[in-house]
Amino acid sequence: MVQINWTGEAQSWLKDIYDYIAADNPEAAARTAEGIYEKAQLLKKYPEAGYRYESQSSRHVRILLYGH
């Protein structure tokens, strides 16, 4: 079973996205943050989805796009 671990950077980005949208529409911000979280859950079923982030570390980091 695949385990999803959010990097600190990804967590920070998600908070920044939420905060930016929430300034105008808190409900939309919550829906967007939840949508991004749910998109990431697809990796449990499809662990090779998205783009592999190449880095010097041995961690297996994936990048998924969200939205239209």
N, C-alpha and C positions, 0 to 999 in steps of 0.2 A: 504494500500500500504506500502510496506517495504521501509524504508529509510536506505541507506548505509552510515555509518559514519566511515571513516578511522581513526584508532588510530594514535597518533603521532609516535608510534613505527613502525606501518605498513608503514606510509608515509616515514619515515627514511629508512626503508629497501628497499622500492621501489626506492628511490633516490640512495642508495648505489648500488643496482643491476644495475641501469641505468649507473651510473658513471663507474662501473667496466667494463661493456661491451663496453661502449662508448670509453674507452681508446684504444680499438682495432678497433671497428666498430660502429660508431654513428648510422648508419641506423638500424643495428641489435638491438642496445640498445633501440631505439625508438619503434621498432616492439615488442620487449619483454615487455617493460613497458606498451605499449598499450594492449598487450595480457593479461597481468596480470590484468590490470584495467577492461578489458572486461569480464574476468573470474569472477571477483567480482560482476559484474552486474547481473550474473545468480541468485544471491541471491534475486533479486527483484521478480523473477518468482518462484524460489525454495528456500525459506528462511531457510529451514532445511538442505540444501546441505552442504557437508563438515563435519568437526568435530567441535563440540562445545568446546570452550576453557573454562575450568573450572577455575574460579578465585573467590576471596573473594567478588568482586563487584557484583552488581546485573545486570550489563550490559550483553547483549546477544552477545557474540563475536564468530564468526565462522572462521575456518581455512580451506582454500581451497588449494589444490595442483595444480600447474601449470606445464605443460611440459609433457614429455614422461616418 
